[in-house]
Amino acid sequence: MKILRRLLLVLVALVGIALLVVPGIVESRMNKVLNPPPYKASSAAEALHKRMIVADLHADSLLWNRNLLERGSRGHVDLPRLAEGNVALQAFTLVTTSPRGLNIYKNSDDTDQITLLSMAQL
């Protein structure tokens, strides 16, 4: 009985560690920043951007279990970068399914990568 209890504790610990580690690994692979800053814009473009009301109507950031109050080392959205980008409206949305190998030409509906991730994060 003690061995079974210990195995159960080890299993619970491993699942807990996986819940903390796996989402970050998955996100870092899926949300790479290919061309890191700094980005250079013309002074006319910067002036125009400051006058605009900027809205981003989709961000999956809530899916990845990270602190959006801090500048992230992965992903595309967090509050410091939203403020720097003059973003006035951000819609934090969640998708219900997302096929593996997502592309603009053809997607099959027989694979899904979001459901397993959301189940793993409880």
C-alpha positions, 0 to 999 in steps of 0.5 A: 500500500505504501508503494502504491501511495508513493507511486501516486504521489510521484505521478501527481508531482510529475503531472504538476510539473508538466502543467507548469513546464509543457505550455511554455515549451509548446508556446515557445515553439509555436510563437517564435519571433523571427525578426526581433526588435528593434524595428525602424520606422520612418518619422512620418510613420511613427507620427501617424501611429501616435495619432491612431487608435490601434486595436488588435482583435485577436490574441491567444495569450490567455491560452499560454498560462503566463503573466501578461503584466510582465514583458514576455520572452516568448509570444506576441502580446503582453501589457508592456508591449501593448502600451509601447505599441499604442494599442488602445483595444486588445481582444483576448480571445480563445480558439476552440480548435486549431488544426496541426499544420495550419495553413492558408490553403488547406486545413483538415478537421481531423487534428486538433492541438488546442483541446489537449493543451487546454486539458493539460492546463486545466 
